[in-house]
Amino acid sequence: LGSAPAISVEGHQDGGIRVVCRSAGWYPQPEALWRDPQGQVLPSASEKISPEANGLFQAEIAIVLTEESNQKVSCCVRNPRLNQERESEISIAELFFPRVNPWMVALSVILALLAVLILLACYYC
């Protein structure tokens, strides 16, 4: 068995939060996957299983969690031959998800239009 999966939050991506799971020291090549609280497999944004210098394998998978998706997930890395696995979970509070305030969008559009009007007025003066 390899190391316990280490889960880290690596910033915002595509309107959600990118979460990465890493585990090393596996032999043979492991399988890695994300699960929701009900145990259902979730699609990974990326997955990389690579050999280390010592002949063991390292797994790295990522997922982008959105406010609408599950905010609590677990990363499972398993040895398919021995049917053994190690698992870690993370729960991300709602307040960490990026939000777009409708008033800020409206204000940005109005300011952009005003800037264009001022530029046009200066051009024709």
GUDREN-324389 format. One record per atom (N, C-alpha, C): x, y, z; atom name; residue number from 0. Coordinates in nm, 2 decimals, decimal comma. Example, Ala and Ser with C-alpha at 12.3 -4.5 7.8 and 13.67 -1.06 7.14 Angstrom:
+--------+--------+--------+-------+-----+
:     c1 :     c2 :     c3 : atome : num :
+--------+--------+--------+-------+-----+
:   1,32 :  -0,57 :   0,78 :     N :   0 :
:   1,23 :  -0,45 :   0,78 :    CA :   0 :
:   1,32 :  -0,33 :   0,78 :     C :   0 :
:   1,28 :  -0,22 :   0,71 :     N :   1 :
:   1,37 :  -0,11 :   0,71 :    CA :   1 :
:   1,29 :   0,00 :   0,79 :     C :   1 :
+--------+--------+--------+-------+-----+
// end
This chain:
+--------+--------+--------+-------+-----+
:     c1 :     c2 :     c3 : atome : num :
+--------+--------+--------+-------+-----+
:   0,08 :  -0,12 :   0,00 :     N :   0 :
:   0,00 :   0,00 :   0,00 :    CA :   0 :
:   0,09 :   0,12 :   0,00 :     C :   0 :
:   0,04 :   0,23 :  -0,07 :     N :   1 :
:   0,11 :   0,35 :  -0,07 :    CA :   1 :
:   0,07 :   0,44 :   0,04 :     C :   1 :
:   0,11 :   0,57 :   0,03 :     N :   2 :
:   0,08 :   0,67 :   0,13 :    CA :   2 :
:  -0,07 :   0,70 :   0,13 :     C :   2 :
:  -0,12 :   0,75 :   0,24 :     N :   3 :
:  -0,26 :   0,80 :   0,25 :    CA :   3 :
:  -0,27 :   0,92 :   0,15 :     C :   3 :
:  -0,38 :   0,92 :   0,08 :     N :   4 :
:  -0,40 :   1,03 :  -0,02 :    CA :   4 :
:  -0,40 :   1,17 :   0,05 :     C :   4 :
:  -0,32 :   1,26 :   0,00 :     N :   5 :
:  -0,31 :   1,40 :   0,05 :    CA :   5 :
:  -0,39 :   1,48 :  -0,05 :     C :   5 :
:  -0,49 :   1,55 :   0,01 :     N :   6 :
:  -0,58 :   1,63 :  -0,07 :    CA :   6 :
:  -0,55 :   1,78 :  -0,05 :     C :   6 :
:  -0,54 :   1,86 :  -0,16 :     N :   7 :
:  -0,51 :   2,00 :  -0,15 :    CA :   7 :
:  -0,60 :   2,08 :  -0,24 :     C :   7 :
:  -0,63 :   2,20 :  -0,19 :     N :   8 :
:  -0,71 :   2,29 :  -0,27 :    CA :   8 :
:  -0,61 :   2,38 :  -0,35 :     C :   8 :
:  -0,63 :   2,39 :  -0,48 :     N :   9 :
:  -0,53 :   2,46 :  -0,56 :    CA :   9 :
:  -0,59 :   2,58 :  -0,64 :     C :   9 :
:  -0,69 :   2,63 :  -0,59 :     N :  10 :
:  -0,74 :   2,76 :  -0,64 :    CA :  10 :
:  -0,87 :   2,74 :  -0,72 :     C :  10 :
:  -0,92 :   2,85 :  -0,78 :     N :  11 :
:  -1,04 :   2,86 :  -0,86 :    CA :  11 :
:  -1,01 :   2,82 :  -1,00 :     C :  11 :
:  -1,11 :   2,75 :  -1,06 :     N :  12 :
:  -1,10 :   2,71 :  -1,20 :    CA :  12 :
:  -1,24 :   2,68 :  -1,26 :     C :  12 :
:  -1,27 :   2,74 :  -1,37 :     N :  13 :
:  -1,40 :   2,72 :  -1,44 :    CA :  13 :
:  -1,52 :   2,74 :  -1,35 :     C :  13 :
:  -1,52 :   2,84 :  -1,27 :     N :  14 :
:  -1,63 :   2,87 :  -1,18 :    CA :  14 :
:  -1,64 :   2,78 :  -1,06 :     C :  14 :
:  -1,54 :   2,70 :  -1,03 :     N :  15 :
:  -1,54 :   2,61 :  -0,92 :    CA :  15 :
:  -1,41 :   2,62 :  -0,85 :     C :  15 :
:  -1,38 :   2,52 :  -0,77 :     N :  16 :
:  -1,26 :   2,50 :  -0,69 :    CA :  16 :
:  -1,19 :   2,38 :  -0,74 :     C :  16 :
:  -1,06 :   2,39 :  -0,78 :     N :  17 :
:  -0,98 :   2,28 :  -0,82 :    CA :  17 :
:  -0,92 :   2,21 :  -0,70 :     C :  17 :
:  -0,95 :   2,08 :  -0,68 :     N :  18 :
:  -0,90 :   2,00 :  -0,57 :    CA :  18 :
:  -0,81 :   1,89 :  -0,63 :     C :  18 :
:  -0,69 :   1,87 :  -0,57 :     N :  19 :
:  -0,60 :   1,77 :  -0,62 :    CA :  19 :
:  -0,57 :   1,67 :  -0,51 :     C :  19 :
:  -0,56 :   1,54 :  -0,55 :     N :  20 :
:  -0,53 :   1,43 :  -0,46 :    CA :  20 :
:  -0,40 :   1,37 :  -0,51 :     C :  20 :
:  -0,30 :   1,34 :  -0,41 :     N :  21 :
:  -0,18 :   1,28 :  -0,45 :    CA :  21 :
:  -0,15 :   1,17 :  -0,35 :     C :  21 :
:  -0,09 :   1,06 :  -0,40 :     N :  22 :
:  -0,05 :   0,95 :  -0,31 :    CA :  22 :
:   0,07 :   0,88 :  -0,38 :     C :  22 :
:   0,17 :   0,84 :  -0,31 :     N :  23 :
:   0,29 :   0,78 :  -0,36 :    CA :  23 :
:   0,32 :   0,65 :  -0,29 :     C :  23 :
:   0,41 :   0,57 :  -0,36 :     N :  24 :
:   0,46 :   0,45 :  -0,30 :    CA :  24 :
:   0,38 :   0,32 :  -0,33 :     C :  24 :
:   0,31 :   0,32 :  -0,44 :     N :  25 :
:   0,22 :   0,21 :  -0,47 :    CA :  25 :
:   0,29 :   0,11 :  -0,57 :     C :  25 :
:   0,26 :  -0,02 :  -0,55 :     N :  26 :
:   0,30 :  -0,12 :  -0,64 :    CA :  26 :
:   0,20 :  -0,24 :  -0,63 :     C :  26 :
:   0,15 :  -0,28 :  -0,74 :     N :  27 :
:   0,17 :  -0,23 :  -0,88 :    CA :  27 :
:   0,10 :  -0,10 :  -0,90 :     C :  27 :
:   0,09 :  -0,06 :  -1,03 :     N :  28 :
:   0,02 :   0,06 :  -1,06 :    CA :  28 :
:  -0,12 :   0,07 :  -1,00 :     C :  28 :
:  -0,15 :   0,18 :  -0,93 :     N :  29 :
:  -0,28 :   0,19 :  -0,86 :    CA :  29 :
:  -0,39 :   0,25 :  -0,95 :     C :  29 :
:  -0,51 :   0,24 :  -0,90 :     N :  30 :
:  -0,62 :   0,31 :  -0,96 :    CA :  30 :
:  -0,66 :   0,42 :  -0,87 :     C :  30 :
:  -0,70 :   0,54 :  -0,92 :     N :  31 :
:  -0,74 :   0,65 :  -0,83 :    CA :  31 :
:  -0,87 :   0,70 :  -0,88 :     C :  31 :
:  -0,96 :   0,74 :  -0,79 :     N :  32 :
:  -1,09 :   0,79 :  -0,83 :    CA :  32 :
:  -1,14 :   0,88 :  -0,72 :     C :  32 :
:  -1,24 :   0,96 :  -0,76 :     N :  33 :
:  -1,32 :   1,05 :  -0,67 :    CA :  33 :
:  -1,45 :   0,99 :  -0,64 :     C :  33 :
:  -1,50 :   1,00 :  -0,52 :     N :  34 :
:  -1,64 :   0,95 :  -0,49 :    CA :  34 :
:  -1,71 :   1,06 :  -0,41 :     C :  34 :
:  -1,85 :   1,06 :  -0,44 :     N :  35 :
:  -1,93 :   1,15 :  -0,36 :    CA :  35 :
:  -1,97 :   1,08 :  -0,23 :     C :  35 :
:  -2,04 :   1,15 :  -0,14 :     N :  36 :
:  -2,08 :   1,09 :  -0,01 :    CA :  36 :
:  -2,15 :   0,96 :  -0,02 :     C :  36 :
:  -2,22 :   0,94 :  -0,13 :     N :  37 :
:  -2,30 :   0,81 :  -0,14 :    CA :  37 :
:  -2,21 :   0,70 :  -0,20 :     C :  37 :
:  -2,08 :   0,73 :  -0,23 :     N :  38 :
:  -2,00 :   0,63 :  -0,29 :    CA :  38 :
:  -2,00 :   0,62 :  -0,44 :     C :  38 :
:  -2,07 :   0,71 :  -0,50 :     N :  39 :
:  -2,07 :   0,71 :  -0,65 :    CA :  39 :
:  -1,94 :   0,77 :  -0,71 :     C :  39 :
:  -1,89 :   0,71 :  -0,81 :     N :  40 :
:  -1,77 :   0,76 :  -0,87 :    CA :  40 :
:  -1,80 :   0,89 :  -0,95 :     C :  40 :
:  -1,71 :   0,99 :  -0,93 :     N :  41 :
:  -1,72 :   1,12 :  -0,99 :    CA :  41 :
:  -1,61 :   1,13 :  -1,10 :     C :  41 :
:  -1,64 :   1,20 :  -1,21 :     N :  42 :
:  -1,54 :   1,22 :  -1,32 :    CA :  42 :
:  -1,42 :   1,31 :  -1,27 :     C :  42 :
:  -1,30 :   1,27 :  -1,30 :     N :  43 :
:  -1,18 :   1,35 :  -1,27 :    CA :  43 :
:  -1,16 :   1,45 :  -1,38 :     C :  43 :
:  -1,11 :   1,57 :  -1,34 :     N :  44 :
:  -1,07 :   1,67 :  -1,44 :    CA :  44 :
:  -0,94 :   1,63 :  -1,50 :     C :  44 :
:  -0,85 :   1,56 :  -1,43 :     N :  45 :
:  -0,72 :   1,51 :  -1,48 :    CA :  45 :
:  -0,68 :   1,39 :  -1,39 :     C :  45 :
:  -0,60 :   1,31 :  -1,45 :     N :  46 :
:  -0,55 :   1,19 :  -1,38 :    CA :  46 :
:  -0,41 :   1,16 :  -1,44 :     C :  46 :
:  -0,31 :   1,14 :  -1,34 :     N :  47 :
:  -0,18 :   1,10 :  -1,39 :    CA :  47 :
:  -0,12 :   1,00 :  -1,29 :     C :  47 :
:  -0,09 :   0,88 :  -1,34 :     N :  48 :
:  -0,03 :   0,77 :  -1,27 :    CA :  48 :
:   0,11 :   0,76 :  -1,33 :     C :  48 :
:   0,21 :   0,78 :  -1,25 :     N :  49 :
:   0,35 :   0,78 :  -1,30 :    CA :  49 :
:   0,45 :   0,70 :  -1,22 :     C :  49 :
:   0,55 :   0,64 :  -1,28 :     N :  50 :
:   0,65 :   0,56 :  -1,20 :    CA :  50 :
:   0,74 :   0,66 :  -1,13 :     C :  50 :
:   0,78 :   0,62 :  -1,01 :     N :  51 :
:   0,89 :   0,69 :  -0,94 :    CA :  51 :
:   1,02 :   0,63 :  -0,97 :     C :  51 :
:   1,13 :   0,69 :  -0,92 :     N :  52 :
:   1,26 :   0,64 :  -0,95 :    CA :  52 :
:   1,29 :   0,50 :  -0,88 :     C :  52 :
:   1,22 :   0,48 :  -0,77 :     N :  53 :
:   1,24 :   0,35 :  -0,69 :    CA :  53 :
:   1,15 :   0,24 :  -0,74 :     C :  53 :
:   1,08 :   0,26 :  -0,86 :     N :  54 :
:   1,00 :   0,15 :  -0,92 :    CA :  54 :
:   0,86 :   0,15 :  -0,87 :     C :  54 :
:   0,83 :   0,23 :  -0,77 :     N :  55 :
:   0,69 :   0,24 :  -0,72 :    CA :  55 :
:   0,61 :   0,34 :  -0,80 :     C :  55 :
:   0,49 :   0,36 :  -0,78 :     N :  56 :
:   0,40 :   0,45 :  -0,86 :    CA :  56 :
:   0,34 :   0,56 :  -0,77 :     C :  56 :
:   0,32 :   0,67 :  -0,84 :     N :  57 :
:   0,26 :   0,79 :  -0,78 :    CA :  57 :
:   0,13 :   0,82 :  -0,85 :     C :  57 :
:   0,02 :   0,85 :  -0,78 :     N :  58 :
:  -0,10 :   0,88 :  -0,84 :    CA :  58 :
:  -0,14 :   1,03 :  -0,81 :     C :  58 :
:  -0,19 :   1,10 :  -0,91 :     N :  59 :
:  -0,23 :   1,24 :  -0,89 :    CA :  59 :
:  -0,36 :   1,26 :  -0,97 :     C :  59 :
:  -0,47 :   1,29 :  -0,90 :     N :  60 :
:  -0,60 :   1,32 :  -0,97 :    CA :  60 :
:  -0,65 :   1,45 :  -0,93 :     C :  60 :
:  -0,73 :   1,51 :  -1,01 :     N :  61 :
:  -0,79 :   1,64 :  -0,98 :    CA :  61 :
:  -0,93 :   1,64 :  -1,02 :     C :  61 :
:  -1,01 :   1,73 :  -0,95 :     N :  62 :
:  -1,15 :   1,75 :  -0,97 :    CA :  62 :
:  -1,18 :   1,89 :  -0,95 :     C :  62 :
:  -1,28 :   1,94 :  -1,03 :     N :  63 :
:  -1,32 :   2,08 :  -1,01 :    CA :  63 :
:  -1,46 :   2,07 :  -0,94 :     C :  63 :
:  -1,47 :   2,12 :  -0,82 :     N :  64 :
:  -1,60 :   2,12 :  -0,75 :    CA :  64 :
:  -1,67 :   2,25 :  -0,77 :     C :  64 :
:  -1,80 :   2,25 :  -0,80 :     N :  65 :
:  -1,87 :   2,37 :  -0,81 :    CA :  65 :
:  -1,97 :   2,38 :  -0,70 :     C :  65 :
:  -2,03 :   2,49 :  -0,68 :     N :  66 :
:  -2,13 :   2,51 :  -0,57 :    CA :  66 :
:  -2,25 :   2,41 :  -0,59 :     C :  66 :
:  -2,28 :   2,39 :  -0,72 :     N :  67 :
:  -2,40 :   2,30 :  -0,75 :    CA :  67 :
:  -2,36 :   2,15 :  -0,73 :     C :  67 :
:  -2,23 :   2,12 :  -0,75 :     N :  68 :
:  -2,19 :   1,98 :  -0,74 :    CA :  68 :
:  -2,17 :   1,94 :  -0,59 :     C :  68 :
:  -2,12 :   1,83 :  -0,57 :     N :  69 :
:  -2,09 :   1,78 :  -0,43 :    CA :  69 :
:  -1,98 :   1,86 :  -0,37 :     C :  69 :
:  -2,00 :   1,91 :  -0,25 :     N :  70 :
:  -1,89 :   1,99 :  -0,19 :    CA :  70 :
:  -1,81 :   1,90 :  -0,09 :     C :  70 :
:  -1,85 :   1,78 :  -0,08 :     N :  71 :
:  -1,78 :   1,68 :   0,01 :    CA :  71 :
:  -1,75 :   1,56 :  -0,08 :     C :  71 :
:  -1,62 :   1,54 :  -0,10 :     N :  72 :
:  -1,58 :   1,43 :  -0,18 :    CA :  72 :
:  -1,46 :   1,35 :  -0,11 :     C :  72 :
:  -1,44 :   1,23 :  -0,16 :     N :  73 :
:  -1,33 :   1,15 :  -0,11 :    CA :  73 :
:  -1,25 :   1,10 :  -0,23 :     C :  73 :
:  -1,12 :   1,09 :  -0,20 :     N :  74 :
:  -1,02 :   1,04 :  -0,30 :    CA :  74 :
:  -0,98 :   0,90 :  -0,25 :     C :  74 :
:  -0,99 :   0,81 :  -0,35 :     N :  75 :
:  -0,96 :   0,67 :  -0,32 :    CA :  75 :
:  -0,85 :   0,63 :  -0,41 :     C :  75 :
:  -0,74 :   0,57 :  -0,36 :     N :  76 :
:  -0,64 :   0,51 :  -0,43 :    CA :  76 :
:  -0,63 :   0,37 :  -0,39 :     C :  76 :
:  -0,63 :   0,28 :  -0,49 :     N :  77 :
:  -0,65 :   0,14 :  -0,46 :    CA :  77 :
:  -0,55 :   0,05 :  -0,54 :     C :  77 :
:  -0,51 :  -0,06 :  -0,48 :     N :  78 :
:  -0,43 :  -0,16 :  -0,55 :    CA :  78 :
:  -0,53 :  -0,26 :  -0,60 :     C :  78 :
:  -0,54 :  -0,27 :  -0,74 :     N :  79 :
:  -0,64 :  -0,35 :  -0,80 :    CA :  79 :
:  -0,62 :  -0,50 :  -0,78 :     C :  79 :
:  -0,49 :  -0,54 :  -0,76 :     N :  80 :
:  -0,46 :  -0,69 :  -0,75 :    CA :  80 :
:  -0,49 :  -0,74 :  -0,61 :     C :  80 :
:  -0,46 :  -0,66 :  -0,51 :     N :  81 :
:  -0,49 :  -0,70 :  -0,37 :    CA :  81 :
:  -0,62 :  -0,65 :  -0,32 :     C :  81 :
:  -0,69 :  -0,57 :  -0,40 :     N :  82 :
:  -0,82 :  -0,51 :  -0,36 :    CA :  82 :
:  -0,81 :  -0,44 :  -0,22 :     C :  82 :
:  -0,70 :  -0,36 :  -0,21 :     N :  83 :
:  -0,68 :  -0,28 :  -0,09 :    CA :  83 :
:  -0,68 :  -0,14 :  -0,13 :     C :  83 :
:  -0,73 :  -0,05 :  -0,05 :     N :  84 :
:  -0,74 :   0,09 :  -0,08 :    CA :  84 :
:  -0,71 :   0,18 :   0,04 :     C :  84 :
:  -0,67 :   0,31 :   0,01 :     N :  85 :
:  -0,66 :   0,41 :   0,11 :    CA :  85 :
:  -0,74 :   0,53 :   0,06 :     C :  85 :
:  -0,81 :   0,59 :   0,15 :     N :  86 :
:  -0,90 :   0,70 :   0,12 :    CA :  86 :
:  -0,89 :   0,82 :   0,21 :     C :  86 :
:  -0,91 :   0,94 :   0,16 :     N :  87 :
:  -0,91 :   1,06 :   0,23 :    CA :  87 :
:  -1,03 :   1,14 :   0,18 :     C :  87 :
:  -1,09 :   1,23 :   0,26 :     N :  88 :
:  -1,20 :   1,31 :   0,22 :    CA :  88 :
:  -1,18 :   1,45 :   0,25 :     C :  88 :
:  -1,25 :   1,54 :   0,18 :     N :  89 :
:  -1,25 :   1,68 :   0,20 :    CA :  89 :
:  -1,39 :   1,74 :   0,19 :     C :  89 :
:  -1,42 :   1,84 :   0,27 :     N :  90 :
:  -1,55 :   1,91 :   0,26 :    CA :  90 :
:  -1,52 :   2,06 :   0,25 :     C :  90 :
:  -1,57 :   2,12 :   0,14 :     N :  91 :
:  -1,54 :   2,26 :   0,12 :    CA :  91 :
:  -1,67 :   2,34 :   0,15 :     C :  91 :
:  -1,65 :   2,44 :   0,24 :     N :  92 :
:  -1,76 :   2,52 :   0,28 :    CA :  92 :
:  -1,81 :   2,61 :   0,16 :     C :  92 :
:  -1,94 :   2,63 :   0,16 :     N :  93 :
:  -2,01 :   2,71 :   0,06 :    CA :  93 :
:  -1,95 :   2,85 :   0,03 :     C :  93 :
:  -1,90 :   2,91 :   0,14 :     N :  94 :
:  -1,85 :   3,05 :   0,12 :    CA :  94 :
:  -1,72 :   3,06 :   0,04 :     C :  94 :
:  -1,65 :   2,95 :   0,02 :     N :  95 :
:  -1,53 :   2,95 :  -0,06 :    CA :  95 :
:  -1,56 :   2,95 :  -0,21 :     C :  95 :
:  -1,68 :   2,92 :  -0,25 :     N :  96 :
:  -1,71 :   2,91 :  -0,40 :    CA :  96 :
:  -1,72 :   3,05 :  -0,45 :     C :  96 :
:  -1,67 :   3,07 :  -0,57 :     N :  97 :
:  -1,68 :   3,21 :  -0,63 :    CA :  97 :
:  -1,82 :   3,24 :  -0,67 :     C :  97 :
:  -1,86 :   3,36 :  -0,64 :     N :  98 :
:  -2,00 :   3,40 :  -0,67 :    CA :  98 :
:  -1,99 :   3,53 :  -0,75 :     C :  98 :
:  -2,08 :   3,54 :  -0,84 :     N :  99 :
:  -2,09 :   3,66 :  -0,93 :    CA :  99 :
:  -2,22 :   3,73 :  -0,88 :     C :  99 :
:  -2,19 :   3,85 :  -0,83 :     N : 100 :
:  -2,30 :   3,94 :  -0,78 :    CA : 100 :
:  -2,36 :   4,01 :  -0,90 :     C : 100 :
:  -2,50 :   3,99 :  -0,92 :     N : 101 :
:  -2,56 :   4,06 :  -1,04 :    CA : 101 :
:  -2,54 :   4,21 :  -1,04 :     C : 101 :
:  -2,54 :   4,27 :  -0,93 :     N : 102 :
:  -2,51 :   4,42 :  -0,93 :    CA : 102 :
:  -2,38 :   4,45 :  -0,98 :     C : 102 :
:  -2,28 :   4,37 :  -0,95 :     N : 103 :
:  -2,14 :   4,39 :  -0,99 :    CA : 103 :
:  -2,13 :   4,38 :  -1,14 :     C : 103 :
:  -2,20 :   4,28 :  -1,20 :     N : 104 :
:  -2,20 :   4,26 :  -1,34 :    CA : 104 :
:  -2,27 :   4,38 :  -1,41 :     C : 104 :
:  -2,38 :   4,42 :  -1,36 :     N : 105 :
:  -2,45 :   4,54 :  -1,41 :    CA : 105 :
:  -2,37 :   4,66 :  -1,41 :     C : 105 :
:  -2,30 :   4,69 :  -1,29 :     N : 106 :
:  -2,22 :   4,80 :  -1,28 :    CA : 106 :
:  -2,10 :   4,80 :  -1,37 :     C : 106 :
:  -2,04 :   4,68 :  -1,39 :     N : 107 :
:  -1,93 :   4,67 :  -1,49 :    CA : 107 :
:  -1,97 :   4,70 :  -1,63 :     C : 107 :
:  -2,09 :   4,66 :  -1,67 :     N : 108 :
:  -2,14 :   4,68 :  -1,80 :    CA : 108 :
:  -2,17 :   4,83 :  -1,82 :     C : 108 :
:  -2,23 :   4,90 :  -1,72 :     N : 109 :
:  -2,25 :   5,04 :  -1,73 :    CA : 109 :
:  -2,12 :   5,12 :  -1,73 :     C : 109 :
:  -2,02 :   5,08 :  -1,65 :     N : 110 :
:  -1,90 :   5,15 :  -1,66 :    CA : 110 :
:  -1,83 :   5,14 :  -1,79 :     C : 110 :
:  -1,83 :   5,02 :  -1,85 :     N : 111 :
:  -1,77 :   5,00 :  -1,98 :    CA : 111 :
:  -1,84 :   5,08 :  -2,09 :     C : 111 :
:  -1,97 :   5,09 :  -2,08 :     N : 112 :
:  -2,05 :   5,17 :  -2,18 :    CA : 112 :
:  -2,01 :   5,32 :  -2,16 :     C : 112 :
:  -2,00 :   5,37 :  -2,04 :     N : 113 :
:  -1,96 :   5,51 :  -2,01 :    CA : 113 :
:  -1,82 :   5,53 :  -2,06 :     C : 113 :
:  -1,73 :   5,44 :  -2,05 :     N : 114 :
:  -1,60 :   5,46 :  -2,10 :    CA : 114 :
:  -1,60 :   5,47 :  -2,25 :     C : 114 :
:  -1,68 :   5,39 :  -2,32 :     N : 115 :
:  -1,69 :   5,40 :  -2,46 :    CA : 115 :
:  -1,75 :   5,53 :  -2,50 :     C : 115 :
:  -1,85 :   5,58 :  -2,44 :     N : 116 :
:  -1,91 :   5,71 :  -2,47 :    CA : 116 :
:  -1,82 :   5,82 :  -2,45 :     C : 116 :
:  -1,74 :   5,82 :  -2,34 :     N : 117 :
:  -1,64 :   5,93 :  -2,32 :    CA : 117 :
:  -1,53 :   5,92 :  -2,42 :     C : 117 :
:  -1,49 :   5,81 :  -2,46 :     N : 118 :
:  -1,39 :   5,80 :  -2,57 :    CA : 118 :
:  -1,44 :   5,85 :  -2,70 :     C : 118 :
:  -1,57 :   5,82 :  -2,73 :     N : 119 :
:  -1,63 :   5,87 :  -2,86 :    CA : 119 :
:  -1,64 :   6,02 :  -2,85 :     C : 119 :
:  -1,68 :   6,07 :  -2,74 :     N : 120 :
:  -1,70 :   6,22 :  -2,72 :    CA : 120 :
:  -1,57 :   6,29 :  -2,73 :     C : 120 :
:  -1,46 :   6,23 :  -2,68 :     N : 121 :
:  -1,33 :   6,30 :  -2,69 :    CA : 121 :
:  -1,28 :   6,29 :  -2,84 :     C : 121 :
:  -1,31 :   6,18 :  -2,91 :     N : 122 :
:  -1,27 :   6,17 :  -3,04 :    CA : 122 :
:  -1,33 :   6,27 :  -3,14 :     C : 122 :
:  -1,46 :   6,30 :  -3,11 :     N : 123 :
:  -1,53 :   6,39 :  -3,20 :    CA : 123 :
:  -1,52 :   6,54 :  -3,15 :     C : 123 :
:  -1,45 :   6,57 :  -3,04 :     N : 124 :
:  -1,44 :   6,71 :  -3,00 :    CA : 124 :
:  -1,33 :   6,78 :  -3,07 :     C : 124 :
+--------+--------+--------+-------+-----+
// end
